[in-house]
Each structure stands twice: as C-alpha cells, then as structure tokens.
Amino acid sequence: ILTVSREPMPRLTDEDRQVYYQIARQTSVIFQNIDLLTSARRRLREVNLLLEFSRTVSDLNSSSLMDELLRNALQVISAAHAGLVLIWNESIERLEPVAVQNYVDDKSMAQITYRYGEALPGIAFYERKPHKVDEVNFARDYTLSASQLSLYRQGTGGRLPISSLIVPIQTGDYCPGVLVLDNFNKAGSFQDEDQALLVSLSQQVALSLQNIGLIQATEE
C-alpha cells in the first residue's frame, strides 16, 4: 500500500507502529480466511460433482459414458470451448472420436483419427499422462496429413486452439483413450485444478469401462 501526503507527518511512535502492525496483521488474516473459504467451497463443489458423476456413470453403457464424460467436462471447466473423447481402435490402430461437442462442425472433427503418438492426443495416449498445453503450436503439435488438416480446419471453422488440456482416460495400466478440451481465445486458460478434476472424472469412466468389459467377458 502506498500513501502520499503533502503535509509533513510526525514521527511514528512505538505505539503507532504497534497499532499499524496489528491492523495489517488482522487484514492479512481476513484475506487468508477469505481465500481458505473460497478454496473450501471449490473443493466441496468438486466433491459433490464427483459423487453425482459417480452415481450417474454407474448405470450407463460405454457409449453413453463417453457422452456423459464430455458433457460434464465442458460444463465444469469454464475455459473449455469445445472437446472430444477419443477411444483406441485396436483393429485399425488409431484413436477414434466417439463423442464430439461444441466445434463449428462436429461431424468433420469426428472423422479425424490419430495414430499412436501422433499429435497431442496421440502423444498423451502414448505417454499415459495429462498434457496441459498453455500455448498450442499447431504446426508442431498437430503434424497431420493434408486431408486430416482439411477436416480440422473445416471442423473448427478455420480457427486453431490457443490452449488445450488432454487427459488420458485411465486407471492403473488400463487406458482406452483420451479426453481433449480446447480453448480458442486465450493462452494458459486451463489451470492445475482443472487438470486434477478431469483426471478424477476420467478415472471413474475408465473404472466403469473396465467393469463393463469384465462383465461382458464373464457372460461370454
């Protein structure tokens, strides 16, 4: 705090200094309590979201799980403008979109597939770890074929993502795919808290998918 006055002020006494110190200390405690209260409310909101999401996904099939994951991710991560869920197709050895929302042309985005380790989605799937990309370098981060790039431009209406958050759908060694969220306006738009929340949501989906697979295997 900077205070300016044209009038000369008397020297501060030890009592004055003590009073100002107490005022500053109390103000600091108030701001700290506000910050702690805000964090507590945010954590409580996240816990409630995870509980509600867990109840919802327990009764869904694999296709509906992907739609529900993407819908919740776009709803709770305010920085996300659009997103998609990609699942690994073993027969063609590519990540395929199974849920796409909020792009200019979702159908075009749904036609873009990624090889193992190709572009940001393929890299996140290969490394099995989240990627919070504060500033996307599209020429470096999306080395796609001419036809794939044409579909991407059509899907986004010619706009390129400025920042992205890619999270593997994973529990333990089981990782069937990735979740991708894009922001088209601002660099560094996704926060560490966003990543942590998406990791929790994705883990729940991975567990549900794994359980569905075990049930199907048992029935066969």
C-alpha positions in Angstrom: 0.0 0.0 0.0 1.4 3.4 -1.0 0.1 6.5 0.9 1.0 10.0 -0.2 0.5 13.3 1.6 1.7 16.9 1.1 1.6 17.6 4.8 4.6 16.6 6.9 3.7 13.9 9.4 5.0 13.5 12.9 7.4 10.6 13.6 5.7 7.4 14.4 5.9 6.3 18.0 6.4 2.7 19.0 2.7 2.6 20.0 1.7 3.8 16.5 3.8 1.1 14.9 2.2 -1.5 17.1 -1.3 -0.3 16.1 -0.5 -0.3 12.4 1.1 -3.8 12.7 -2.0 -5.1 14.4 -4.2 -3.6 11.7 -2.1 -5.1 8.9 -2.0 -8.5 10.6 -5.7 -8.6 11.1 -6.2 -7.6 7.4 -3.9 -10.3 6.3 -5.8 -12.9 8.4 -9.1 -11.7 6.9 -7.8 -12.1 3.3 -6.3 -15.5 4.2 -9.6 -16.7 5.6 -11.5 -15.5 2.5 -9.0 -17.5 0.3 -9.4 -20.6 2.5 -13.2 -20.3 2.4 -13.1 -20.0 -1.4 -10.9 -23.0 -1.7 -13.1 -25.0 0.7 -16.2 -24.1 -1.3 -14.5 -25.1 -4.5 -13.4 -28.4 -3.1 -16.8 -29.1 -1.7 -18.3 -28.3 -5.1 -15.8 -30.7 -6.8 -16.6 -33.5 -4.3 -20.3 -33.1 -4.9 -19.7 -33.2 -8.7 -17.6 -36.3 -8.4 -20.2 -38.1 -6.3 -23.0 -37.1 -8.6 -20.9 -38.2 -11.6 -20.1 -41.5 -10.0 -23.8 -42.2 -9.4 -24.6 -41.3 -13.0 -22.0 -43.3 -14.8 -22.7 -46.5 -12.8 -25.9 -47.1 -14.9 -24.6 -46.2 -18.3 -23.2 -48.2 -21.2 -19.8 -47.5 -22.8 -21.2 -45.1 -25.5 -23.2 -43.1 -23.0 -20.3 -42.9 -20.7 -18.2 -41.0 -23.2 -21.0 -38.6 -23.9 -21.5 -38.0 -20.2 -17.8 -37.5 -19.5 -17.5 -34.9 -22.3 -20.7 -33.1 -21.3 -19.6 -32.9 -17.6 -16.1 -31.8 -18.6 -17.4 -28.9 -20.8 -19.8 -27.9 -18.0 -17.4 -27.7 -15.1 -14.3 -26.4 -16.9 -15.3 -22.9 -17.8 -12.2 -22.3 -20.0 -13.2 -25.2 -22.4 -14.9 -24.1 -25.5 -15.1 -27.5 -27.2 -13.9 -31.0 -26.7 -13.9 -34.6 -27.8 -13.3 -38.1 -26.5 -11.1 -40.5 -28.5 -11.0 -44.3 -27.9 -8.3 -46.6 -29.2 -9.5 -48.9 -32.0 -7.2 -51.9 -32.0 -8.3 -53.1 -35.4 -7.1 -50.0 -37.2 -4.6 -49.0 -34.6 -5.9 -45.4 -34.3 -7.6 -43.2 -31.8 -11.2 -42.6 -33.0 -13.6 -39.8 -31.8 -16.6 -41.3 -30.1 -18.0 -38.1 -28.6 -17.6 -34.5 -30.0 -19.2 -31.3 -28.8 -19.2 -27.5 -29.5 -17.0 -27.3 -32.6 -18.2 -25.4 -35.6 -18.6 -28.7 -37.5 -18.6 -31.7 -35.1 -19.1 -34.2 -37.9 -15.8 -33.1 -39.5 -13.9 -33.4 -36.2 -15.4 -36.8 -35.7 -13.7 -38.0 -38.9 -10.1 -37.2 -37.6 -8.3 -40.2 -36.2 -4.8 -40.3 -34.6 -2.0 -42.9 -34.7 -0.2 -43.9 -31.6 2.0 -41.0 -30.5 0.6 -38.7 -33.3 -0.2 -35.1 -32.5 -1.2 -34.0 -28.9 -4.0 -36.6 -28.4 -1.7 -39.4 -29.6 1.2 -38.3 -27.5 -0.9 -38.1 -24.4 -2.3 -41.6 -25.1 1.3 -42.9 -25.7 2.8 -41.3 -22.6 -0.3 -42.1 -20.4 -0.1 -38.7 -18.7 -2.1 -35.4 -18.8 -0.9 -32.6 -21.1 -1.8 -29.0 -20.1 -0.7 -27.1 -23.1 -0.6 -23.3 -22.3 0.1 -22.3 -25.9 -0.6 -24.7 -28.8 2.0 -24.5 -31.6 -0.3 -26.1 -34.2 2.4 -26.7 -36.8 4.4 -28.6 -34.3 1.7 -30.2 -32.2 -0.6 -31.4 -35.0 1.5 -33.0 -37.7 -1.4 -34.5 -39.7 -1.9 -35.4 -43.3 -3.3 -32.9 -45.7 -6.7 -34.5 -45.7 -6.8 -34.6 -41.9 -5.7 -30.9 -41.7 -8.5 -30.0 -44.1 -11.0 -31.8 -41.9 -9.6 -30.0 -38.8 -9.9 -26.6 -40.5 -13.5 -27.4 -41.5 -14.3 -28.7 -38.0 -13.1 -25.5 -36.3 -14.2 -23.1 -38.9 -10.6 -22.1 -39.6 -9.8 -21.3 -36.0 -6.9 -23.0 -34.2 -6.8 -23.9 -30.5 -4.8 -21.5 -28.4 -4.6 -23.7 -25.4 -5.6 -27.3 -24.7 -5.9 -29.9 -22.0 -5.6 -33.6 -22.8 -6.2 -36.2 -20.1 -5.9 -40.0 -20.5 -9.0 -42.0 -19.6 -7.0 -44.2 -17.3 -7.0 -46.4 -14.2 -3.8 -48.3 -13.5 -2.4 -49.8 -16.7 -5.8 -49.7 -18.4 -6.2 -46.7 -20.7 -8.8 -47.0 -23.5 -8.5 -43.4 -24.8 -8.1 -39.7 -24.0 -10.3 -36.6 -23.4 -9.4 -33.4 -25.2 -10.6 -29.9 -24.3 -9.7 -26.8 -26.4 -9.8 -23.1 -25.8 -9.7 -20.8 -28.9 -9.2 -17.4 -27.2 -6.6 -17.4 -24.5 -3.2 -18.9 -23.8 -2.8 -20.6 -20.4 -6.6 -20.8 -20.0 -6.5 -24.2 -18.2 -5.4 -24.4 -14.5 -3.9 -27.2 -12.5 -7.2 -27.6 -10.6 -9.0 -28.2 -14.0 -6.5 -30.9 -14.8 -6.9 -32.6 -11.4 -10.7 -32.6 -11.7 -10.6 -34.1 -15.2 -8.2 -36.8 -14.0 -10.7 -37.8 -11.4 -13.6 -37.8 -13.8 -11.6 -39.8 -16.4 -10.5 -42.3 -13.8 -14.2 -43.0 -12.9 -15.0 -43.5 -16.5 -12.1 -45.9 -17.0 -13.1 -47.9 -14.0 -16.7 -48.2 -15.3 -15.4 -49.2 -18.8 -13.2 -51.8 -17.2 -16.1 -53.2 -15.2 -18.3 -53.3 -18.3 -15.5 -55.3 -20.1 -15.2 -57.7 -17.2 -18.9 -58.3 -17.1 -19.1 -58.9 -20.9 -16.1 -61.3 -20.7 -17.8 -63.2 -17.9 -21.1 -63.5 -19.8 -19.3 -64.8 -22.8 
